[in-house]
Amino acid sequence: MYVEISISRQLLTVFDAAGSVWRSYSVSTASKGPGEENGSYCTPRGRHIVRAKIGAGQAENTVFVGRRPSGEVYCRELGERFPKRDWILTRILWLSGCEAGRNRLGSVDTMRRYVYIHGSPDGTPMGRPGSHGCIRMRNTDILELFERLTPYTPVEISED
């Protein structure tokens, strides 16, 4: 399997080993657009891999802080108490760049920028940019994707 993420279409597509589309998901990438520089809050482009899968066995809507369950489970009331919080929920697929100087090493390192594919509150709009650099998904979608992908699954992120 491999994954392609289109920033312009706000779409994550999963392909099987034969190259056929297995599934497509509406996502939300960075509100600041594409970019690789540390501190840019942009979604990095290029070839990546799923370096780590985090959250197996956790309840849907589990809140993660620093890639660890915070002990909270997201609900509308929690969201209202912390309206500015960037919610990372349910599961995390931590990305690592594969192209030295573009999205790996130095000031452009995707993994050191903590860029993930992760779940979001149910009310988070998909199909339009809105994240701080990560790829946001609906919780039901990240649960399904998390079960299908393995570490080192290739992920291509493009503006197309």
NUMIZA-646759 format. One record per atom (N, C-alpha, C): x, y negated, z negated; residue number from 0; residue in one letter. Coordinates in nm, 3 decimals, decimal comma. Example, Ala and Ser with C-alpha at 12.3 -4.5 7.8 and 13.67 -1.06 7.14 Angstrom:
BEGIN
- X/Y/Z/k/r
- 1,319/0,569/-0,780/0/a
- 1,230/0,450/-0,780/0/a
- 1,320/0,330/-0,780/0/a
- 1,285/0,225/-0,708/1/s
- 1,367/0,106/-0,714/1/s
- 1,290/-0,003/-0,787/1/s
//
This chain:
BEGIN
- X/Y/Z/k/r
- 0,084/0,118/0,000/0/m
- 0,000/0,000/0,000/0/m
- 0,088/-0,124/0,000/0/m
- 0,031/-0,231/0,054/1/y
- 0,095/-0,361/0,044/1/y
- -0,014/-0,467/0,044/1/y
- 0,026/-0,588/-0,001/2/v
- -0,069/-0,696/-0,022/2/v
- -0,024/-0,818/0,057/2/v
- -0,122/-0,884/0,119/3/e
- -0,098/-1,013/0,184/3/e
- -0,191/-1,115/0,120/3/e
- -0,135/-1,232/0,087/4/i
- -0,213/-1,341/0,030/4/i
- -0,203/-1,459/0,124/4/i
- -0,318/-1,506/0,170/5/s
- -0,325/-1,623/0,257/5/s
- -0,365/-1,744/0,174/5/s
- -0,276/-1,842/0,167/6/i
- -0,305/-1,965/0,093/6/i
- -0,413/-2,045/0,165/6/i
- -0,407/-2,054/0,297/7/s
- -0,505/-2,133/0,371/7/s
- -0,645/-2,074/0,363/7/s
- -0,654/-1,941/0,363/8/r
- -0,785/-1,875/0,357/8/r
- -0,826/-1,838/0,214/8/r
- -0,735/-1,856/0,117/9/q
- -0,763/-1,821/-0,023/9/q
- -0,813/-1,677/-0,030/9/q
- -0,735/-1,588/0,031/10/l
- -0,775/-1,448/0,045/10/l
- -0,658/-1,356/0,016/10/l
- -0,682/-1,255/-0,066/11/l
- -0,586/-1,149/-0,093/11/l
- -0,636/-1,024/-0,024/11/l
- -0,554/-0,965/0,063/12/t
- -0,593/-0,846/0,139/12/t
- -0,498/-0,732/0,104/12/t
- -0,555/-0,616/0,075/13/v
- -0,478/-0,497/0,042/13/v
- -0,484/-0,402/0,162/13/v
- -0,367/-0,356/0,205/14/f
- -0,356/-0,263/0,316/14/f
- -0,311/-0,127/0,266/14/f
- -0,364/-0,021/0,325/15/d
- -0,321/0,113/0,287/15/d
- -0,192/0,148/0,360/15/d
- -0,139/0,267/0,337/16/a
- -0,012/0,308/0,394/16/a
- -0,014/0,311/0,547/16/a
- -0,132/0,329/0,607/17/a
- -0,145/0,331/0,752/17/a
- -0,159/0,191/0,811/17/a
- -0,166/0,089/0,725/18/g
- -0,180/-0,047/0,772/18/g
- -0,323/-0,093/0,791/18/g
- -0,419/-0,013/0,747/19/s
- -0,560/-0,050/0,756/19/s
- -0,601/-0,128/0,631/19/s
- -0,694/-0,220/0,649/20/v
- -0,743/-0,298/0,535/20/v
- -0,820/-0,206/0,442/20/v
- -0,776/-0,202/0,315/21/w
- -0,848/-0,127/0,213/21/w
- -0,954/-0,216/0,150/21/w
- -0,913/-0,342/0,117/22/r
- -1,006/-0,432/0,049/22/r
- -0,953/-0,574/0,059/22/r
- -1,043/-0,671/0,061/23/s
- -1,007/-0,813/0,057/23/s
- -1,079/-0,879/-0,060/23/s
- -1,013/-0,977/-0,122/24/y
- -1,068/-1,047/-0,237/24/y
- -1,052/-1,197/-0,218/24/y
- -1,152/-1,272/-0,256/25/s
- -1,141/-1,417/-0,262/25/s
- -1,058/-1,452/-0,386/25/s
- -0,963/-1,545/-0,370/26/v
- -0,873/-1,583/-0,479/26/v
- -0,866/-1,735/-0,489/26/v
- -0,791/-1,782/-0,587/27/s
- -0,763/-1,924/-0,602/27/s
- -0,614/-1,940/-0,626/27/s
- -0,546/-2,009/-0,535/28/t
- -0,403/-2,036/-0,549/28/t
- -0,385/-2,178/-0,604/28/t
- -0,264/-2,228/-0,601/29/a
- -0,230/-2,355/-0,666/29/a
- -0,304/-2,475/-0,609/29/a
- -0,353/-2,559/-0,697/30/s
- -0,418/-2,684/-0,655/30/s
- -0,316/-2,778/-0,589/30/s
- -0,188/-2,761/-0,620/31/k
- -0,083/-2,846/-0,560/31/k
- -0,027/-2,786/-0,432/31/k
- -0,086/-2,675/-0,384/32/g
- -0,044/-2,616/-0,257/32/g
- 0,074/-2,522/-0,270/32/g
- 0,135/-2,491/-0,156/33/p
- 0,249/-2,399/-0,156/33/p
- 0,379/-2,470/-0,194/33/p
- 0,469/-2,394/-0,257/34/g
- 0,600/-2,446/-0,292/34/g
- 0,670/-2,352/-0,388/34/g
- 0,799/-2,358/-0,387/35/e
- 0,878/-2,261/-0,463/35/e
- 0,953/-2,320/-0,582/35/e
- 0,970/-2,449/-0,589/36/e
- 1,055/-2,512/-0,689/36/e
- 0,999/-2,497/-0,830/36/e
- 1,085/-2,466/-0,925/37/n
- 1,048/-2,457/-1,065/37/n
- 0,986/-2,589/-1,110/37/n
- 0,875/-2,581/-1,183/38/g
- 0,808/-2,700/-1,232/38/g
- 0,715/-2,766/-1,132/38/g
- 0,702/-2,710/-1,013/39/s
- 0,618/-2,771/-0,908/39/s
- 0,470/-2,739/-0,924/39/s
- 0,438/-2,633/-0,998/40/y
- 0,300/-2,585/-1,012/40/y
- 0,239/-2,551/-0,876/40/y
- 0,322/-2,503/-0,786/41/c
- 0,280/-2,460/-0,652/41/c
- 0,286/-2,308/-0,643/41/c
- 0,215/-2,253/-0,546/42/t
- 0,219/-2,108/-0,522/42/t
- 0,337/-2,077/-0,429/42/t
- 0,426/-1,987/-0,472/43/p
- 0,545/-1,957/-0,391/43/p
- 0,510/-1,871/-0,269/43/p
- 0,581/-1,897/-0,161/44/r
- 0,561/-1,822/-0,037/44/r
- 0,669/-1,717/-0,020/44/r
- 0,645/-1,628/0,075/45/g
- 0,744/-1,529/0,113/45/g
- 0,718/-1,390/0,058/45/g
- 0,822/-1,308/0,072/46/r
- 0,813/-1,168/0,030/46/r
- 0,835/-1,156/-0,120/46/r
- 0,746/-1,081/-0,184/47/h
- 0,751/-1,056/-0,328/47/h
- 0,724/-0,908/-0,353/47/h
- 0,740/-0,868/-0,477/48/i
- 0,696/-0,737/-0,523/48/i
- 0,622/-0,755/-0,655/48/i
- 0,539/-0,658/-0,687/49/v
- 0,479/-0,651/-0,821/49/v
- 0,589/-0,597/-0,912/49/v
- 0,645/-0,682/-0,995/50/r
- 0,755/-0,641/-1,083/50/r
- 0,704/-0,568/-1,206/50/r
- 0,590/-0,613/-1,259/51/a
- 0,536/-0,550/-1,380/51/a
- 0,384/-0,560/-1,380/51/a
- 0,323/-0,458/-1,439/52/k
- 0,178/-0,454/-1,460/52/k
- 0,155/-0,466/-1,611/52/k
- 0,075/-0,564/-1,651/53/i
- 0,057/-0,593/-1,793/53/i
- -0,091/-0,592/-1,827/53/i
- -0,126/-0,522/-1,935/54/g
- -0,263/-0,526/-1,984/54/g
- -0,340/-0,396/-1,973/54/g
- -0,277/-0,290/-1,930/55/a
- -0,348/-0,162/-1,917/55/a
- -0,413/-0,127/-2,050/55/a
- -0,540/-0,087/-2,043/56/g
- -0,612/-0,045/-2,162/56/g
- -0,677/-0,158/-2,241/56/g
- -0,647/-0,282/-2,206/57/q
- -0,709/-0,396/-2,276/57/q
- -0,852/-0,415/-2,227/57/q
- -0,935/-0,474/-2,310/58/a
- -1,074/-0,502/-2,273/58/a
- -1,079/-0,609/-2,164/58/a
- -1,184/-0,605/-2,083/59/e
- -1,207/-0,711/-1,986/59/e
- -1,220/-0,843/-2,064/59/e
- -1,165/-0,949/-2,008/60/n
- -1,164/-1,083/-2,068/60/n
- -1,065/-1,099/-2,183/60/n
- -0,977/-1,000/-2,206/61/t
- -0,869/-1,019/-2,302/61/t
- -0,787/-1,140/-2,260/61/t
- -0,757/-1,227/-2,356/62/v
- -0,677/-1,348/-2,330/62/v
- -0,530/-1,312/-2,351/62/v
- -0,446/-1,353/-2,253/63/f
- -0,302/-1,332/-2,263/63/f
- -0,233/-1,467/-2,279/63/f
- -0,136/-1,470/-2,370/64/v
- -0,050/-1,585/-2,391/64/v
- 0,092/-1,531/-2,392/64/v
- 0,176/-1,581/-2,305/65/g
- 0,313/-1,529/-2,297/65/g
- 0,315/-1,381/-2,263/65/g
- 0,221/-1,337/-2,180/66/r
- 0,208/-1,198/-2,133/66/r
- 0,171/-1,099/-2,243/66/r
- 0,124/-1,149/-2,354/67/r
- 0,080/-1,064/-2,466/67/r
- -0,065/-1,095/-2,498/67/r
- -0,143/-0,993/-2,536/68/p
- -0,280/-1,021/-2,580/68/p
- -0,278/-1,114/-2,701/68/p
- -0,358/-1,220/-2,697/69/s
- -0,359/-1,318/-2,805/69/s
- -0,449/-1,275/-2,921/69/s
- -0,527/-1,169/-2,901/70/g
- -0,624/-1,130/-3,002/70/g
- -0,761/-1,189/-2,973/70/g
- -0,769/-1,276/-2,872/71/e
- -0,895/-1,339/-2,833/71/e
- -0,956/-1,263/-2,715/71/e
- -1,086/-1,270/-2,706/72/v
- -1,159/-1,223/-2,588/72/v
- -1,237/-1,343/-2,536/72/v
- -1,214/-1,377/-2,409/73/y
- -1,275/-1,497/-2,353/73/y
- -1,427/-1,487/-2,353/73/y
- -1,489/-1,597/-2,392/74/c
- -1,634/-1,614/-2,382/74/c
- -1,660/-1,763/-2,356/74/c
- -1,781/-1,797/-2,320/75/r
- -1,815/-1,935/-2,286/75/r
- -1,780/-2,031/-2,399/75/r
- -1,809/-1,992/-2,524/76/e
- -1,782/-2,078/-2,639/76/e
- -1,632/-2,105/-2,655/76/e
- -1,549/-2,004/-2,634/77/l
- -1,404/-2,022/-2,644/77/l
- -1,358/-2,118/-2,535/77/l
- -1,411/-2,102/-2,414/78/g
- -1,377/-2,193/-2,304/78/g
- -1,416/-2,336/-2,333/78/g
- -1,531/-2,355/-2,399/79/e
- -1,577/-2,489/-2,434/79/e
- -1,490/-2,552/-2,542/79/e
- -1,437/-2,470/-2,634/80/r
- -1,350/-2,522/-2,740/80/r
- -1,213/-2,564/-2,686/80/r
- -1,169/-2,499/-2,579/81/f
- -1,036/-2,527/-2,522/81/f
- -1,050/-2,551/-2,371/81/f
- -1,111/-2,662/-2,332/82/p
- -1,142/-2,684/-2,190/82/p
- -1,020/-2,704/-2,100/82/p
- -0,907/-2,742/-2,155/83/k
- -0,788/-2,768/-2,074/83/k
- -0,694/-2,647/-2,062/83/k
- -0,728/-2,539/-2,131/84/r
- -0,641/-2,421/-2,133/84/r
- -0,641/-2,351/-1,998/84/r
- -0,525/-2,304/-1,954/85/d
- -0,512/-2,227/-1,830/85/d
- -0,528/-2,080/-1,866/85/d
- -0,647/-2,027/-1,847/86/w
- -0,682/-1,893/-1,894/86/w
- -0,619/-1,785/-1,807/86/w
- -0,548/-1,694/-1,872/87/i
- -0,493/-1,575/-1,807/87/i
- -0,562/-1,457/-1,875/87/i
- -0,648/-1,389/-1,799/88/l
- -0,737/-1,289/-1,858/88/l
- -0,721/-1,151/-1,794/88/l
- -0,759/-1,050/-1,870/89/t
- -0,788/-0,912/-1,830/89/t
- -0,666/-0,830/-1,790/89/t
- -0,596/-0,869/-1,685/90/r
- -0,475/-0,799/-1,638/90/r
- -0,382/-0,899/-1,574/90/r
- -0,251/-0,862/-1,573/91/i
- -0,148/-0,944/-1,509/91/i
- -0,066/-0,855/-1,417/91/i
- -0,047/-0,901/-1,294/92/l
- 0,050/-0,842/-1,202/92/l
- 0,158/-0,949/-1,185/92/l
- 0,273/-0,927/-1,248/93/w
- 0,381/-1,026/-1,249/93/w
- 0,462/-1,012/-1,121/93/w
- 0,475/-1,120/-1,047/94/l
- 0,544/-1,118/-0,918/94/l
- 0,691/-1,155/-0,932/94/l
- 0,772/-1,095/-0,844/95/s
- 0,914/-1,126/-0,835/95/s
- 0,948/-1,148/-0,688/95/s
- 1,016/-1,257/-0,659/96/g
- 1,055/-1,288/-0,522/96/g
- 1,163/-1,192/-0,473/96/g
- 1,168/-1,176/-0,341/97/c
- 1,265/-1,085/-0,277/97/c
- 1,364/-1,158/-0,187/97/c
- 1,350/-1,291/-0,175/98/e
- 1,431/-1,366/-0,081/98/e
- 1,518/-1,467/-0,155/98/e
- 1,646/-1,430/-0,172/99/a
- 1,740/-1,516/-0,244/99/a
- 1,744/-1,655/-0,181/99/a
- 1,731/-1,757/-0,267/100/g
- 1,734/-1,895/-0,220/100/g
- 1,598/-1,948/-0,176/100/g
- 1,502/-1,858/-0,152/101/r
- 1,367/-1,901/-0,114/101/r
- 1,269/-1,885/-0,229/101/r
- 1,266/-1,766/-0,287/102/n
- 1,175/-1,739/-0,399/102/n
- 1,239/-1,651/-0,506/102/n
- 1,371/-1,640/-0,498/103/r
- 1,446/-1,559/-0,594/103/r
- 1,575/-1,629/-0,631/103/r
- 1,604/-1,631/-0,760/104/l
- 1,727/-1,690/-0,816/104/l
- 1,720/-1,842/-0,818/104/l
- 1,805/-1,899/-0,899/105/g
- 1,816/-2,044/-0,909/105/g
- 1,686/-2,112/-0,947/105/g
- 1,659/-2,227/-0,886/106/s
- 1,543/-2,309/-0,921/106/s
- 1,416/-2,268/-0,845/106/s
- 1,424/-2,158/-0,770/107/v
- 1,307/-2,114/-0,692/107/v
- 1,264/-1,971/-0,729/107/v
- 1,301/-1,925/-0,846/108/d
- 1,276/-1,786/-0,884/108/d
- 1,131/-1,764/-0,930/108/d
- 1,054/-1,692/-0,849/109/t
- 0,913/-1,669/-0,879/109/t
- 0,893/-1,603/-1,015/109/t
- 0,973/-1,503/-1,047/110/m
- 0,955/-1,433/-1,174/110/m
- 0,985/-1,525/-1,292/110/m
- 1,090/-1,602/-1,283/111/r
- 1,125/-1,696/-1,391/111/r
- 1,024/-1,810/-1,402/111/r
- 0,947/-1,832/-1,295/112/r
- 0,840/-1,933/-1,299/112/r
- 0,712/-1,874/-1,358/112/r
- 0,713/-1,745/-1,387/113/y
- 0,598/-1,676/-1,446/113/y
- 0,475/-1,686/-1,356/113/y
- 0,494/-1,650/-1,230/114/v
- 0,383/-1,650/-1,133/114/v
- 0,322/-1,510/-1,131/114/v
- 0,190/-1,506/-1,154/115/y
- 0,117/-1,380/-1,163/115/y
- -0,002/-1,379/-1,068/115/y
- -0,053/-1,259/-1,048/116/i
- -0,190/-1,238/-1,002/116/i
- -0,264/-1,198/-1,129/116/i
- -0,370/-1,271/-1,164/117/h
- -0,436/-1,243/-1,293/117/h
- -0,585/-1,275/-1,289/117/h
- -0,656/-1,226/-1,390/118/g
- -0,798/-1,253/-1,404/118/g
- -0,824/-1,392/-1,458/118/g
- -0,948/-1,438/-1,438/119/s
- -0,990/-1,574/-1,475/119/s
- -1,131/-1,570/-1,533/119/s
- -1,171/-1,677/-1,602/120/p
- -1,309/-1,683/-1,651/120/p
- -1,408/-1,670/-1,535/120/p
- -1,522/-1,610/-1,562/121/d
- -1,621/-1,584/-1,457/121/d
- -1,664/-1,709/-1,383/121/d
- -1,665/-1,823/-1,447/122/g
- -1,707/-1,947/-1,382/122/g
- -1,600/-2,014/-1,297/122/g
- -1,479/-1,959/-1,294/123/t
- -1,370/-2,019/-1,217/123/t
- -1,399/-2,005/-1,068/123/t
- -1,399/-2,115/-0,994/124/p
- -1,426/-2,105/-0,851/124/p
- -1,317/-2,028/-0,777/124/p
- -1,357/-1,940/-0,689/125/m
- -1,265/-1,870/-0,600/125/m
- -1,286/-1,923/-0,459/125/m
- -1,189/-1,898/-0,372/126/g
- -1,201/-1,943/-0,235/126/g
- -1,154/-2,086/-0,213/126/g
- -1,098/-2,146/-0,319/127/r
- -1,041/-2,280/-0,307/127/r
- -0,927/-2,293/-0,407/127/r
- -0,827/-2,376/-0,376/128/p
- -0,715/-2,393/-0,467/128/p
- -0,759/-2,449/-0,601/128/p
- -0,693/-2,404/-0,710/129/g
- -0,729/-2,454/-0,842/129/g
- -0,633/-2,412/-0,952/129/g
- -0,537/-2,326/-0,922/130/s
- -0,449/-2,275/-1,027/130/s
- -0,328/-2,366/-1,048/130/s
- -0,243/-2,326/-1,142/131/h
- -0,117/-2,397/-1,170/131/h
- 0,000/-2,330/-1,099/131/h
- -0,029/-2,244/-1,001/132/g
- 0,076/-2,175/-0,925/132/g
- 0,048/-2,028/-0,907/132/g
- -0,025/-1,969/-1,001/133/c
- -0,060/-1,827/-0,994/133/c
- -0,169/-1,802/-0,891/133/c
- -0,199/-1,675/-0,872/134/i
- -0,310/-1,632/-0,789/134/i
- -0,418/-1,583/-0,884/134/i
- -0,526/-1,658/-0,894/135/r
- -0,638/-1,622/-0,982/135/r
- -0,736/-1,532/-0,908/135/r
- -0,791/-1,438/-0,984/136/m
- -0,892/-1,347/-0,930/136/m
- -1,007/-1,334/-1,029/136/m
- -1,120/-1,284/-0,979/137/r
- -1,230/-1,248/-1,068/137/r
- -1,186/-1,128/-1,152/137/r
- -1,237/-1,117/-1,274/138/n
- -1,195/-1,008/-1,362/138/n
- -1,227/-0,871/-1,305/138/n
- -1,344/-0,853/-1,248/139/t
- -1,377/-0,721/-1,191/139/t
- -1,283/-0,687/-1,077/139/t
- -1,240/-0,788/-1,000/140/d
- -1,148/-0,764/-0,888/140/d
- -1,008/-0,729/-0,937/140/d
- -0,957/-0,801/-1,038/141/i
- -0,822/-0,770/-1,087/141/i
- -0,819/-0,632/-1,153/141/i
- -0,928/-0,592/-1,216/142/l
- -0,933/-0,457/-1,273/142/l
- -0,919/-0,352/-1,163/142/l
- -0,990/-0,369/-1,054/143/e
- -0,983/-0,275/-0,943/143/e
- -0,844/-0,276/-0,879/143/e
- -0,789/-0,395/-0,855/144/l
- -0,658/-0,407/-0,793/144/l
- -0,549/-0,349/-0,882/144/l
- -0,556/-0,377/-1,010/145/f
- -0,457/-0,329/-1,108/145/f
- -0,446/-0,176/-1,104/145/f
- -0,559/-0,109/-1,090/146/e
- -0,560/0,038/-1,088/146/e
- -0,499/0,094/-0,959/146/e
- -0,506/0,020/-0,850/147/r
- -0,459/0,067/-0,719/147/r
- -0,311/0,041/-0,694/147/r
- -0,259/-0,067/-0,749/148/l
- -0,120/-0,103/-0,718/148/l
- -0,024/-0,042/-0,817/148/l
- 0,096/-0,019/-0,770/149/t
- 0,204/0,033/-0,854/149/t
- 0,314/-0,073/-0,861/149/t
- 0,401/-0,064/-0,961/150/p
- 0,517/-0,154/-0,960/150/p
- 0,594/-0,139/-0,830/150/p
- 0,648/-0,247/-0,781/151/y
- 0,724/-0,259/-0,657/151/y
- 0,638/-0,259/-0,531/151/y
- 0,506/-0,269/-0,547/152/t
- 0,419/-0,287/-0,431/152/t
- 0,458/-0,419/-0,365/152/t
- 0,481/-0,419/-0,232/153/p
- 0,514/-0,544/-0,161/153/p
- 0,394/-0,640/-0,158/153/p
- 0,425/-0,769/-0,175/154/v
- 0,325/-0,875/-0,170/154/v
- 0,382/-0,988/-0,085/154/v
- 0,316/-1,019/0,025/155/e
- 0,357/-1,129/0,113/155/e
- 0,261/-1,246/0,092/155/e
- 0,316/-1,362/0,057/156/i
- 0,234/-1,482/0,038/156/i
- 0,269/-1,580/0,150/156/i
- 0,166/-1,620/0,226/157/s
- 0,191/-1,711/0,339/157/s
- 0,089/-1,824/0,338/157/s
- 0,122/-1,929/0,413/158/e
- 0,028/-2,042/0,427/158/e
- -0,084/-2,005/0,523/158/e
- -0,061/-1,908/0,610/159/d
- -0,162/-1,867/0,710/159/d
- -0,283/-1,806/0,644/159/d
//
